[in-house]
């Protein structure tokens, strides 16, 4: 099973999303910011098992769009789900493997989209 990495600088959001996702997925890791997430993907053992990144649009430091850009440079085929406040923010992202959901995101919607994104990724690597 592939790992999901949650990226947000809001500890409450990380806690809630992890609790929601762990009802369906066994390997969910919280990361408290873009810099830590980028360090994690530089580790081959971590990156090899990474199947999906779920990130907030609003991140301290470099911000969501720059973070996703750096992530795509390192791992171009890695699926990324961005959670933002409005659909207009979706214009800040591009790429075949980036999906944007405006909040509020219902728990079952988060699990459903994550399941679909992981299934697409697993079909490509099979």
Phi, psi and omega in degrees: 000139181277153182275145171251131176249124176263130182235120177194147177265009175258106184301326180294316178298319178299314180300312182295313180296320179296316179299320179295311185290329181290348174289338181243329186241142185271340186236090180237125182241134177267140177226133190270015176172168183298317182299315179295321180296316180294326175296319180298316183288347175283346179273114186306319181295320178291311184297324182300326183261002183279124182248341184199140171244131174244121185228156172279150175291316181270109177234142174293159180083241187283343180086162184299310182299317179293320178300312181297322177299314177297320179297317180293329177295319182282320184223079189299333182262004180287125177291138179230128175252121180254129177255118183234180183271334180211155182296335178299330180293340180300332180296343179283355185236146175218167178122149182290339187250015181249128179236139183243133174236124174282144177279156004282142178252121178289148180307315181292331177290319178299314180295317181297312181294318178299318179298314180297317181293319177293322180295320177297318181294319181292327177294325181289327183269351182282000000 
